[in-house]
């Protein structure tokens, strides 16, 4: 039996991600995005890991699909998840925690989905039990009549990943020998088709690559508003620590070729010879955390509000109501919604994790502070880990949470940790 259901249970996911109940219908990915952090989990060297990850393979059997369908019905996960998560996954199913399909694999990738239709069959099972779900994809297959009809009939949510409207740039950073990731125009058309059909749509601008896609954000966000997209998520690129130098070396070659072909890169990155690793580390407040190199906090504090403002401008231009959320925990105070995937706006999708930083920010802003007792009133798929992170000391003598989140400053009173709302606080 396959391990299908997963709760992403890193410290970062438990505290910051409200939709960390995930599943993958296939193994690997047919796309060739050189910014992908998925191959880093293999830890076998950059080239080998990337090569293995691009071997797009079947994950499920027909019997697995039947067992998965039964789990939606009765919550009996059997061996559909790792043993240590069995009880937590069963609770998530009982609560109807929305399932995010496509965590580290393309659920609608060709040729496998067209031939085997495993994701289609899983959605059918979800629909039989009116179970809430989100499909995360780059594939325009999601907007073909058969899939649109199925998703509409099952009240599904679709998230399409698109980081730029610049086709020339995407041909360099999302291409690979022997393959091609779908064009920006095809993904925009897919989003428009879905929106026109009444399917709730999100664009994941993940990653936003400083110095590379940064300048094209207004063009992209305006195109999304014009297409009728409901929600947009922006998250800065994080570089896997195990592959940081090799990934950056590959990017350097790609960006040099892009510029030779007439492409434009921001001067700040050009000063570091197109090397993202060197560029990230040039800022005093870069950080290694959870196995990744994160971009400057102060730069995020400068740029992310601009992206939120672009969404407001685009809404005004197209009489739209597109909502915005930061996929970076530091700047989630900017979110227009109470869930960074925006699904708090939808009926039937309320079973997600609410014991997260967004709830902390809301309580602290209203009361001036938030306590662990406040947070324990909310649902977490792993409350014991949440408590551990709440109390965890981070770098520079700060607590883990205040080290990662803007406007949340830790205070210790009577040996209890509280987090106070501080409008000026940006951890350095």
ChimeraX attribute file (.defattr): number of C-alpha atoms within 10 A of each C-alpha:
attribute: neighborCount
match mode: 1-to-1
recipient: residues
	/A:1	12
	/A:2	15
	/A:3	17
	/A:4	20
	/A:5	25
	/A:6	21
	/A:7	22
	/A:8	18
	/A:9	17
	/A:10	13
	/A:11	18
	/A:12	17
	/A:13	17
	/A:14	26
	/A:15	26
	/A:16	27
	/A:17	26
	/A:18	27
	/A:19	23
	/A:20	22
	/A:21	25
	/A:22	20
	/A:23	22
	/A:24	21
	/A:25	25
	/A:26	23
	/A:27	19
	/A:28	24
	/A:29	24
	/A:30	22
	/A:31	23
	/A:32	22
	/A:33	19
	/A:34	18
	/A:35	20
	/A:36	19
	/A:37	20
	/A:38	16
	/A:39	25
	/A:40	22
	/A:41	13
	/A:42	14
	/A:43	12
	/A:44	14
	/A:45	13
	/A:46	19
	/A:47	14
	/A:48	12
	/A:49	17
	/A:50	24
	/A:51	12
	/A:52	16
	/A:53	23
	/A:54	19
	/A:55	12
	/A:56	19
	/A:57	16
	/A:58	14
	/A:59	15
	/A:60	19
	/A:61	13
	/A:62	11
	/A:63	10
	/A:64	17
	/A:65	19
	/A:66	13
	/A:67	20
	/A:68	22
	/A:69	21
	/A:70	16
	/A:71	19
	/A:72	21
	/A:73	17
	/A:74	12
	/A:75	18
	/A:76	19
	/A:77	23
	/A:78	15
	/A:79	14
	/A:80	20
	/A:81	21
	/A:82	16
	/A:83	13
	/A:84	8
	/A:85	18
	/A:86	19
	/A:87	13
	/A:88	17
	/A:89	25
	/A:90	20
	/A:91	15
	/A:92	23
	/A:93	22
	/A:94	16
	/A:95	15
	/A:96	20
	/A:97	25
	/A:98	26
	/A:99	25
	/A:100	22
	/A:101	26
	/A:102	22
	/A:103	19
	/A:104	20
	/A:105	24
	/A:106	25
	/A:107	28
	/A:108	27
	/A:109	25
	/A:110	16
	/A:111	11
	/A:112	17
	/A:113	18
	/A:114	13
	/A:115	8
	/A:116	15
	/A:117	16
	/A:118	22
	/A:119	24
	/A:120	20
	/A:121	16
	/A:122	18
	/A:123	24
	/A:124	17
	/A:125	22
	/A:126	23
	/A:127	21
	/A:128	14
	/A:129	14
	/A:130	18
	/A:131	21
	/A:132	24
	/A:133	25
	/A:134	25
	/A:135	23
	/A:136	24
	/A:137	24
	/A:138	25
	/A:139	21
	/A:140	20
	/A:141	19
	/A:142	27
	/A:143	23
	/A:144	12
	/A:145	12
	/A:146	11
	/A:147	15
	/A:148	20
	/A:149	14
	/A:150	17
	/A:151	25
	/A:152	16
	/A:153	14
	/A:154	20
	/A:155	20
	/A:156	23
	/A:157	23
	/A:158	23
	/A:159	25
	/A:160	22
	/A:161	21
	/A:162	23
	/A:163	23
	/A:164	26
	/A:165	22
	/A:166	16
	/A:167	12
	/A:168	15
	/A:169	21
	/A:170	21
	/A:171	19
	/A:172	20
	/A:173	19
	/A:174	19
	/A:175	18
	/A:176	16
	/A:177	6
	/A:178	6
	/A:179	12
	/A:180	16
	/A:181	18
	/A:182	17
	/A:183	20
	/A:184	21
	/A:185	15
	/A:186	15
	/A:187	23
	/A:188	23
	/A:189	14
	/A:190	23
	/A:191	28
	/A:192	22
	/A:193	21
	/A:194	27
	/A:195	19
	/A:196	13
	/A:197	13
	/A:198	13
	/A:199	23
	/A:200	24
	/A:201	25
	/A:202	28
	/A:203	28
	/A:204	23
	/A:205	24
	/A:206	19
	/A:207	20
	/A:208	20
	/A:209	18
	/A:210	21
	/A:211	17
	/A:212	20
	/A:213	21
	/A:214	17
	/A:215	15
	/A:216	14
	/A:217	20
	/A:218	19
	/A:219	14
	/A:220	23
	/A:221	27
	/A:222	18
	/A:223	17
	/A:224	26
	/A:225	26
	/A:226	18
	/A:227	20
	/A:228	24
	/A:229	27
	/A:230	20
	/A:231	25
	/A:232	27
	/A:233	24
	/A:234	22
	/A:235	20
	/A:236	20
	/A:237	21
	/A:238	24
	/A:239	24
	/A:240	23
	/A:241	19
	/A:242	19
	/A:243	22
	/A:244	19
	/A:245	17
	/A:246	15
	/A:247	24
	/A:248	20
	/A:249	16
	/A:250	17
	/A:251	20
	/A:252	19
	/A:253	13
	/A:254	19
	/A:255	23
	/A:256	19
	/A:257	13
	/A:258	19
	/A:259	13
	/A:260	10
	/A:261	11
	/A:262	10
	/A:263	14
	/A:264	17
	/A:265	20
	/A:266	14
	/A:267	12
	/A:268	12
	/A:269	17
	/A:270	17
	/A:271	11
	/A:272	15
	/A:273	14
	/A:274	25
	/A:275	21
	/A:276	27
	/A:277	21
	/A:278	16
	/A:279	21
	/A:280	21
	/A:281	16
	/A:282	13
	/A:283	14
	/A:284	11
	/A:285	15
	/A:286	18
	/A:287	20
	/A:288	14
	/A:289	16
	/A:290	12
	/A:291	14
	/A:292	18
	/A:293	20
	/A:294	21
	/A:295	25
	/A:296	20
	/A:297	23
	/A:298	17
	/A:299	13
	/A:300	17
	/A:301	14
	/A:302	11
	/A:303	14
	/A:304	21
	/A:305	16
	/A:306	14
	/A:307	21
	/A:308	22
	/A:309	14
	/A:310	19
	/A:311	25
	/A:312	19
	/A:313	17
	/A:314	23
	/A:315	20
	/A:316	12
	/A:317	12
	/A:318	15
	/A:319	12
	/A:320	19
	/A:321	16
	/A:322	22
	/A:323	23
	/A:324	27
	/A:325	26
	/A:326	26
	/A:327	22
	/A:328	21
	/A:329	21
	/A:330	25
	/A:331	22
	/A:332	24
	/A:333	22
	/A:334	16
	/A:335	19
	/A:336	16
	/A:337	19
	/A:338	20
	/A:339	24
	/A:340	26
	/A:341	25
	/A:342	22
	/A:343	22
	/A:344	15
	/A:345	13
	/A:346	12
	/A:347	9
	/A:348	16
	/A:349	20
	/A:350	17
	/A:351	19
	/A:352	24
	/A:353	24
	/A:354	24
	/A:355	25
	/A:356	21
	/A:357	24
	/A:358	23
	/A:359	20
	/A:360	23
	/A:361	24
	/A:362	16
	/A:363	19
	/A:364	21
	/A:365	18
	/A:366	11
	/A:367	11
	/A:368	13
	/A:369	21
	/A:370	23
	/A:371	16
	/A:372	17
	/A:373	9
	/A:374	15
	/A:375	21
	/A:376	14
	/A:377	10
	/A:378	13
	/A:379	17
	/A:380	21
	/A:381	26
	/A:382	18
	/A:383	16
	/A:384	11
	/A:385	15
	/A:386	24
	/A:387	15
	/A:388	11
	/A:389	18
	/A:390	22
	/A:391	16
	/A:392	14
	/A:393	15
	/A:394	15
	/A:395	12
	/A:396	10
	/A:397	8
	/A:398	15
	/A:399	20
	/A:400	20
	/A:401	25
	/A:402	23
	/A:403	22
	/A:404	24
	/A:405	22
	/A:406	25
	/A:407	23
	/A:408	29
	/A:409	22
	/A:410	22
	/A:411	14
	/A:412	9
	/A:413	8
	/A:414	5
	/A:415	7
	/A:416	10
	/A:417	17
	/A:418	21
	/A:419	24
	/A:420	22
	/A:421	23
	/A:422	16
	/A:423	12
	/A:424	10
	/A:425	13
	/A:426	19
	/A:427	18
	/A:428	14
